[in-house]
Amino acid sequence: MLRQTLFALVLGASQGPDTLRLADALQLARRANPMLAAARAEAVAAAARIGPAGALPDPELQLGLMNRMAGDFGSTADPMTMNQLQVMQMLPWPGKLGHARAAARHAAAAQGASAAEQERMLAARVRMAYYDAAYADRALAVLRRTLELLRNFRDVATQMYATGAGVQQDALRAQVEVARMSEELTRTAQERLAAAVRLNALLGRPATDTVAALELPDSTTAALASRDSLIAWALAGRPALDAGRERLAAADASFAGARLEILPDLRLGFAYQQRPAFPAMVSVMVGVDVPLFAGARQLAARREMAALRDMSAAELADLRNETTAQVVELRARAEQDQNLTRLYRSSVLPQARAAVDAALAGYRVGRVSFMQLVDNEMTVNRYETERYRLAADHQQALGELEALVGRAVEVSP
């Protein structure tokens, strides 16, 4: 029941007069998407760790009743009996806190860049779902027109068979093609439903919200920026690469701090001893950590930080290579879609439609078989839907490219 309700809502919305613009969808996603909100909150949390990472440990305050006689706990006659107040403070070796603060600062910057990357990738995902639904809207319109034509073909074939001018095979084939087209219409409507549900999820809306009719630009005149320019923009401005560089800097700071861990931290203490029957006393204490188990602790931690630093450097290098490959691949895909869309609109579709008109006229006078007529109409159907698929794929490729480079990728002709 819920599935049928969603189907009716979305299919009805695709026929409605209202239009959901892509710019409005992107704005809504940036404002309401839960995962983007989570990424931004994580960046705020990472920034809050910078201060604690560079702060001194809290001092330790101790209160004690010292040297009380077991047999007479309340007695203060013994000169060693005292009430003690003691303060201890640990002072890390110079540089340790600075490296810890630097590592936290770079980690926070990396998280902020990751949130920016999440926003860009969200925009690309919104465009994917948006143009999937927009394509489905146009494919549904084509399928409805084709279904109506096939019904007309069926009526003609049935009438010709009834008058003896046609064969039963043509009438039966017409009924089969009408049933197949009805099935294709149902399948495409379900695809539109799925795309609309995905879009609602990205926009932070309930799945049952209505998705209005959507735009599908037919970009065939704007040229794409050069491959070298796109690569340079992506390598210089992609937030994921900024995050990788910050993670590498954080790993460097952590490794530098790990190299200092073998050096002892200093502990300073002051104690005031109040003796009820005698003069008060004070004590001063100094202590250091002794790295007796450095091989199992400090040196092992140093090796760990070195490995993590190497890992961050390798991940950054891989991300650079992946970014370059994605830019090249997406640009080629967008250019191919653009060229094929132009070809379909200017040449392939007009010729296919002319072939259908000629076949229909020939069929009425018996010069063209019904099979050829149906095949010609199915060819037009396939070319029209493919043209819209190419236009949608072109816009999706542009969205992914813009997510990588951070700017418009088309230039005026």
C-alpha positions in Angstrom: 0.0 0.0 0.0 2.8 2.5 0.9 4.6 1.6 -2.3 1.5 2.3 -4.4 0.9 5.5 -2.6 4.5 6.7 -3.2 4.1 5.7 -6.8 1.0 7.7 -7.3 2.5 10.7 -5.5 5.7 10.8 -7.5 4.1 10.0 -10.9 1.5 12.7 -10.3 4.2 15.2 -9.3 6.0 14.5 -12.6 2.9 15.7 -14.5 2.3 18.7 -12.3 2.8 22.3 -13.3 5.2 23.2 -10.5 8.9 22.9 -11.0 11.7 22.1 -8.5 14.7 24.0 -9.7 18.2 22.5 -9.1 19.4 25.6 -7.3 16.6 25.3 -4.8 17.3 21.6 -4.3 20.9 22.3 -3.7 20.1 25.1 -1.2 17.7 22.9 0.7 20.2 20.0 0.8 23.0 22.3 2.2 20.6 23.4 4.9 18.8 20.2 5.8 20.9 17.2 4.9 21.6 15.3 8.2 25.0 13.8 7.1 26.3 17.3 6.1 25.1 18.6 9.5 26.9 15.7 11.2 30.1 16.5 9.3 30.0 20.1 10.3 29.4 19.2 13.9 32.3 16.9 13.8 34.5 19.7 12.5 33.3 21.9 15.4 34.2 19.1 17.9 37.6 18.7 16.3 38.3 22.4 16.7 37.3 22.2 20.4 40.1 19.6 20.9 42.9 22.1 20.1 42.9 23.8 23.4 42.9 20.7 25.6 45.7 19.1 23.5 48.1 21.9 24.4 47.1 22.5 28.0 49.1 21.4 31.1 47.8 18.5 33.0 45.6 19.5 36.0 47.6 19.9 39.2 47.0 17.3 42.0 45.9 18.5 45.4 46.2 16.1 48.4 45.0 16.5 52.0 46.3 14.1 54.6 46.4 13.4 58.4 50.0 12.1 58.8 51.6 9.9 61.5 48.6 9.4 63.7 49.0 6.9 66.6 47.0 3.8 65.9 46.0 3.4 69.6 45.1 7.1 70.1 44.2 8.6 66.7 43.2 11.9 68.1 46.4 12.5 70.0 48.8 15.2 68.6 51.5 14.8 71.2 54.0 13.1 68.8 56.2 15.6 67.0 55.7 13.7 63.7 51.9 14.1 63.8 50.8 16.6 61.3 48.0 17.7 58.9 49.4 17.9 55.4 48.4 19.9 52.3 50.3 18.9 49.2 50.2 20.2 45.6 51.8 18.3 42.6 52.2 19.6 39.1 53.5 17.6 36.1 55.4 19.7 33.5 55.9 17.9 30.1 59.3 18.1 28.4 59.5 21.3 26.3 58.0 20.8 22.9 55.6 17.9 23.8 52.6 20.2 24.3 53.4 22.3 21.3 53.5 19.2 19.0 50.3 17.9 20.5 48.6 21.3 19.9 49.9 21.4 16.3 48.6 17.9 15.6 45.2 18.8 17.0 45.1 22.0 15.0 45.9 20.2 11.7 43.4 17.4 12.5 40.7 20.1 13.1 41.6 21.7 9.8 41.4 18.3 8.1 38.0 17.7 9.5 36.8 21.2 8.4 38.1 20.4 4.9 36.3 17.0 5.0 33.1 18.8 5.8 33.6 21.1 2.8 34.3 18.0 0.7 31.1 16.4 2.1 29.2 19.5 1.0 30.5 19.3 -2.6 29.9 15.6 -2.8 26.4 16.1 -1.5 25.8 18.6 -4.3 27.0 16.0 -6.9 24.7 13.4 -5.4 21.7 15.7 -5.4 22.4 16.4 -9.1 22.6 12.6 -9.8 19.2 12.0 -8.2 17.7 15.2 -9.6 18.7 14.4 -13.2 17.7 10.7 -12.9 14.2 11.9 -12.0 14.3 14.5 -14.7 15.2 11.9 -17.3 12.5 9.6 -16.1 9.9 12.4 -16.5 10.9 12.9 -20.1 11.1 9.2 -20.8 7.6 8.7 -19.4 6.3 11.4 -21.7 8.0 9.6 -24.7 6.7 6.3 -23.6 3.1 7.6 -23.3 3.2 9.1 -26.8 4.7 5.9 -28.1 2.0 3.8 -26.4 -0.7 5.9 -27.9 0.8 5.5 -31.4 1.1 1.7 -30.9 -2.5 1.6 -29.9 -3.3 3.4 -33.1 -1.2 0.8 -35.0 -3.1 -1.9 -33.2 -6.4 -0.4 -34.2 -5.3 -0.1 -37.8 -4.0 -3.7 -37.9 -7.1 -5.0 -36.3 -9.3 -3.1 -38.8 -7.3 -4.3 -41.7 -7.5 -7.9 -40.5 -11.3 -7.6 -40.0 -11.7 -6.4 -43.6 -9.4 -9.0 -45.0 -6.7 -6.5 -46.0 -4.3 -7.6 -43.3 -3.2 -10.8 -41.5 -3.9 -11.9 -37.9 -0.2 -12.0 -37.1 0.0 -8.2 -37.4 -3.0 -7.7 -35.1 -1.5 -10.0 -32.5 1.9 -8.4 -32.8 0.4 -5.0 -32.2 -1.3 -6.2 -29.0 2.0 -7.7 -27.8 3.9 -4.4 -28.5 1.2 -2.4 -26.6 1.6 -4.8 -23.6 5.4 -4.5 -23.8 5.2 -0.7 -23.9 2.8 -0.6 -21.0 5.3 -2.7 -19.0 8.2 -0.3 -20.0 6.0 2.6 -18.8 5.5 1.0 -15.4 9.2 0.2 -15.0 10.2 3.7 -15.9 7.7 5.1 -13.5 9.2 2.9 -10.8 12.6 4.3 -11.6 11.2 7.8 -11.3 9.8 6.9 -7.9 13.2 5.5 -6.8 15.0 8.7 -7.9 12.5 10.9 -6.2 12.9 9.0 -2.9 16.7 9.3 -3.1 16.4 13.0 -3.8 14.0 13.5 -0.8 16.5 11.7 1.4 19.4 13.9 0.3 17.2 17.0 0.9 16.4 15.9 4.4 12.7 15.4 3.6 10.3 12.5 4.2 10.3 9.9 1.4 6.6 10.6 0.8 7.0 14.3 0.0 6.0 15.3 -3.5 8.8 15.9 -6.0 7.6 18.4 -8.6 8.5 18.4 -12.2 12.3 18.9 -12.8 14.4 20.8 -15.2 16.7 19.1 -17.7 18.9 21.6 -19.7 20.0 20.6 -23.1 23.5 22.0 -23.0 25.0 21.7 -26.5 26.7 25.0 -27.1 28.9 25.7 -24.0 32.4 24.4 -24.2 34.2 22.7 -21.4 37.3 24.1 -19.8 40.6 22.4 -21.0 41.7 19.2 -19.3 44.9 20.8 -17.9 42.9 23.7 -16.4 40.4 21.3 -14.8 43.2 19.2 -13.3 45.0 22.3 -12.0 41.8 23.6 -10.4 41.1 20.3 -8.8 44.6 19.7 -7.4 44.7 23.2 -6.0 41.2 23.5 -4.6 39.7 20.2 -3.8 38.8 20.0 -0.1 39.6 16.3 0.1 43.2 17.1 -0.9 43.4 19.9 1.6 42.2 17.4 4.2 44.9 14.9 3.1 47.6 17.6 3.4 46.4 18.6 6.9 46.3 14.9 8.0 49.9 14.5 6.8 50.9 17.7 8.8 49.1 16.3 11.8 51.0 13.0 11.4 54.3 14.9 11.2 53.5 16.8 14.4 52.5 13.5 16.1 55.7 11.9 15.0 57.8 14.8 16.3 56.0 14.6 19.6 56.6 10.8 19.7 60.3 11.4 19.4 60.2 13.5 22.5 58.3 10.9 24.6 61.5 9.2 25.7 62.6 12.4 27.4 61.4 12.6 31.0 58.6 14.8 32.2 59.2 16.9 35.3 57.0 16.7 38.4 57.1 19.5 41.0 55.5 19.3 44.4 55.0 21.5 47.5 53.7 20.3 50.8 52.7 22.3 53.9 52.7 20.2 57.2 50.8 21.8 60.1 51.8 20.2 63.5 49.4 21.1 66.2 51.9 21.0 69.1 55.0 22.0 67.2 56.1 24.5 64.5 54.8 23.9 61.0 57.0 22.4 58.2 57.2 22.6 54.4 58.5 20.2 51.8 59.6 20.6 48.2 59.7 17.6 45.8 61.1 17.1 42.3 60.6 14.0 40.2 61.1 12.7 36.7 59.8 9.8 34.7 62.4 7.1 34.1 61.9 5.5 30.6 62.9 2.0 31.9 60.7 0.3 29.3 61.3 2.6 26.4 61.7 -0.3 23.9 58.2 -1.5 24.6 56.5 1.9 25.0 58.1 5.1 23.8 60.1 3.6 20.9 57.1 1.5 19.8 54.9 4.6 19.8 57.6 6.4 17.7 57.5 3.6 15.1 53.7 3.7 15.1 53.7 7.4 14.4 56.2 7.0 11.7 54.0 4.4 10.0 51.0 6.6 10.3 52.9 9.4 8.7 53.9 7.2 5.8 50.3 6.1 5.5 49.0 9.6 5.3 51.6 10.5 2.7 50.7 7.5 0.6 46.9 8.2 0.9 47.5 11.8 -0.2 49.5 10.7 -3.2 46.8 8.2 -4.2 44.1 10.8 -3.8 46.0 13.2 -6.1 46.2 10.4 -8.7 42.6 9.5 -8.3 41.5 13.1 -8.6 43.4 13.6 -11.8 42.0 10.4 -13.2 38.4 11.4 -12.3 38.8 14.8 -13.9 40.0 13.3 -17.1 37.3 10.6 -17.2 34.5 13.0 -16.3 35.5 15.6 -18.8 35.6 12.9 -21.6 32.2 11.6 -20.5 30.7 15.1 -20.5 32.2 15.9 -23.9 30.9 12.6 -25.3 27.4 13.2 -24.0 27.4 16.7 -25.3 28.4 15.6 -28.8 26.0 12.7 -29.0 23.1 14.9 -27.7 23.8 17.4 -30.5 24.0 14.5 -33.1 20.7 13.0 -31.9 18.9 16.3 -32.0 20.1 17.5 -35.3 20.4 14.3 -37.3 19.4 10.9 -35.8 16.0 11.8 -34.5 14.7 13.7 -37.5 15.7 10.9 -39.8 14.1 8.3 -37.5 10.9 10.2 -37.3 10.8 10.6 -41.1 11.3 6.8 -41.4 8.3 6.2 -39.2 6.1 8.5 -41.2 7.2 6.9 -44.4 6.7 3.4 -43.0 3.2 4.2 -41.8 2.1 5.6 -45.2 3.6 2.5 -46.9 1.9 0.1 -44.4 -1.5 1.6 -45.2 -1.1 0.7 -48.9 0.6 -2.6 -48.3 4.1 -1.7 -49.3 5.6 -2.0 -45.8 5.2 -4.9 -43.3 3.8 -4.3 -39.9 7.0 -5.6 -38.3 9.0 -2.9 -40.1 6.5 -0.2 -39.0 6.7 -1.3 -35.4 10.5 -1.6 -35.5 10.8 2.0 -36.9 8.6 3.3 -34.1 10.6 1.5 -31.4 13.8 2.9 -32.9 12.4 6.5 -32.5 11.4 5.6 -28.9 14.9 4.4 -28.2 16.6 7.4 -29.7 14.4 9.9 -27.9 14.9 8.3 -24.5 18.6 7.9 -25.2 18.8 11.6 -26.1 17.3 12.5 -22.7 19.5 10.0 -21.0 22.6 11.6 -22.6 21.4 15.1 -21.5 20.9 13.9 -17.9 24.2 12.1 -17.9 25.9 15.2 -19.2 24.5 17.3 -16.4 25.5 14.6 -13.8 29.1 14.6 -15.2 29.2 18.4 -14.9 28.0 18.1 -11.3 30.8 15.6 -10.4 33.4 17.8 -12.2 32.3 20.9 -10.4 32.4 19.0 -7.1 36.1 18.2 -7.8 37.2 21.6 -9.1 35.0 23.8 -7.0 33.9 26.1 -9.9 31.9 26.1 -13.1 33.5 23.9 -15.7 31.7 25.3 -18.8 33.0 28.4 -20.7 31.1 30.6 -23.2 31.7 29.6 -26.8 
